[in-house]
Amino acid sequence: MRANEFIYETSSNPPADDSTSPIHGEERVDELFTSSQSKLGNPSKAYPLEYLQMNNSRMTAQAQAGDRWLEVNLTRVSHREDPRVLEISFEVDGSMDTTGGGDAIAIFNTVLAAINHFLQHQSAPDFFIFAGQGVSRISLYNRMLSRFLGPAGYASVTWNDLPISVQDNWWQGGSGADVFIAKRIQKESQQLDEVSFTDYRINDYLEARGYKLIGSGLDQLTYLTPNQQMVLKIFGSTEKKSRRKNIPFTADQMMFFKWADYCVQNSTNPFLPKFIEGEGGKPWAPFDLENRRYLQIWQERLYEIDNETGQDLGRLASIAYSSQAMGEPDAGKYLRQWAKTFTKWEKSSLRRLTKRFGTKQVVLLFKTLRELAAHAQDQNWSLDLHEGNFLQRKNGFPVIADPWAIVTSRSK
């Protein structure tokens, strides 16, 4: 299955195995989603809220939803010295399991109205923790991020991105199960060039056809295909609709082209992800929806990496980034000469990685990380290789997932 067949398959006789191609026949993404207007986020579809309590650390609101009661809670879960972290939870008649009653859109719009009310009266938090139970609840949170919190300057992150004190003290004991975490990425002197936007109807369409949302980031949603053999990534667009006939690619999408080209040109490097090439040899294909341009990307399935290995790889990436200023072009020679100057944590990480993967592979990885750091510097990008941007294959071999971010500094 070619990557471009997701959008451009028009054959009246689609392949028997359509697990990697959700759209066949006359269907096209940009036609499927323009026929109906969204009800999500429409204030007229929300229940009236009564605010019972609101201060700098807590807000409680309730609404009568038919013959049931909805309660929304925003609670500060961080200490004063920590970044501002707020937990959002809601219950319908005391249950977090499901909204039920056939009014899920109205329930969720009411929760959005409560969050919006809080943000109008209090300073925005550094992190939101959305607590819930079940995949459907987390799917709703992903939808909300792509449509509402993304343009407000938030991105989905992992449990390990939270302050340690919050992980230790939060009521779920640091497991991170059944939670969705959003981090504020626009701060006083730094903001992203473009905040990514993904129309929630793309998510609805894919999930209805057996695709499972397994990850989300600042600019991408990742879906496991129905046959569970590969993943489909949807690369978001911008919140602002284009007025041009030929919709331009975003700066982040252009950055992805560089990353995909690098991976294809270095396809024998085991630390790089394997993309599935489409028409013209490109591992991506564009599609337009309501005057926004998106990318679809087919890629091998990768898995989360254990925390210790992720931290070790993140430290090696930091060393690679700082080594650019040392002037030693040989990666292996640099490691031999400068290892004695590393911190004890860096030395421990290097020893563990070498023991697990061997000296030759670690040198290759270090060389790759230095090349990616050099590309970032040349393009004025940020090297974004923290532990969350390393994944692994089923055999445990680490893979670089998403190495760069576009960040600009602005004076106050």
Sequence and secondary structure as in RCSB ss.txt:
>XXXX:A:sequence
MRANEFIYETSSNPPADDSTSPIHGEERVDELFTSSQSKLGNPSKAYPLEYLQMNNSRMTAQAQAGDRWLEVNLT
RVSHREDPRVLEISFEVDGSMDTTGGGDAIAIFNTVLAAINHFLQHQSAPDFFIFAGQGVSRISLYNRMLSRFLG
PAGYASVTWNDLPISVQDNWWQGGSGADVFIAKRIQKESQQLDEVSFTDYRINDYLEARGYKLIGSGLDQLTYLT
PNQQMVLKIFGSTEKKSRRKNIPFTADQMMFFKWADYCVQNSTNPFLPKFIEGEGGKPWAPFDLENRRYLQIWQE
RLYEIDNETGQDLGRLASIAYSSQAMGEPDAGKYLRQWAKTFTKWEKSSLRRLTKRFGTKQVVLLFKTLRELAAH
AQDQNWSLDLHEGNFLQRKNGFPVIADPWAIVTSRSK
>XXXX:A:secstr
  TTHHHH   SS  S  TT    TT  HHHHSSSS   TT GGGS   EEEEESSSEEEEEEEETTEEEEEEEE
E S TTS  EEEEEEEETTBSS   TT HHHHHHHHHHHHHHHHHHS   SEEEEE SSHHHHHHHHHHIIIIIT
TTTEEEE GGGS HHHHHHSTTTT  TTEEEEEE  BTTEEESS EE  HHHHHHHHHTT EEEEE SSEEEEE 
TTSSEEEEEE EESS   SSS    HHHHHHHHHHHHHHHTTT TTS  B   GGG SEEEEEETTEEEEEEEEE
  EE  HHHHHHHHHHHHHHHHHGGG    HHHHHHHHGGGS HHHHHHHHHHHHHH HHHHHHHHHHHHHHHHH
HHHHT EE  SGGGEEE TTS EEE   EE EEE   
